[in-house]
């Protein structure tokens, strides 16, 4: 597999992890953070989202990706 293909796959995996995480956090915390300044809202959401994505979702997606690649071979 080429380096370019791997980077594209990684970008898709990150998007698959980040988009739903931020959407759910917005749904859960949107009302609570509505009146906070934008920078504070972003800080709070990023502080919660990054560990969820890095330690929770990305390892799962990496294992799934490995299984899919192995199954194709």
N, C-alpha and C positions, 0 to 999 in steps of 0.2 A: 504494500500500500504506500502510495506516495506521501511525502511530507505535506503537500498542499491538501490532499484529501483528508489527512488526519487533522489538520487545522480546521478545515471546514466542518468535519464531524464534531470536533471539540466545540466550535462556535455554536453549532446546533444544540449540542447537549447543554451548554451553559444557558442558552435561550430557553430551552425546555424546562430547566430548573428555575431560572430567575423569574420568568414571566408569571407563572402561576403562584410562586411564592409571594411576589410583590402584590399580585391581585388579591390573594387571600388576606395578606396583612392590611391592605387598604380597606378591605371589607370589614375586618375586625377592629381596626384602630382608626379608621377614617373620621368617625364622629369625635373621638377623643382628641385627635390631633388637628381637627379642622381649624381651630383658631390659633394654632402655633405658627410661628414664622416658617416659611418654606425650608430654610436651611435646617431648622430643628426637626421638622417632619422628616426630611431626607436622612438626617443623622440617625434618628430613631429607627426608621425603616431599614436602613442599611445595617445598623448594628444588630438588628434581629435577623434580617434576611441572609447576611453573609454566612454566619455559622450554620444556618439551616441548609443552605446550598452546599457549602464546602464540606461539612461533616456528615450531612444526611443524604442529600439528593445526588450529589456528584458521584459518590462511591456506588450508589445503587445504579445510576445510569452507566457508569463505567463497566460494572459487572454485566449489565444487560447488553451493552455494546460488544463486550468480549464474547458473550454467548452467541449473539447474532453473527458475528464474524466467524466464530468457530463452526457454527451450524452451516454456514455457506460453503466452508472449505471441504 
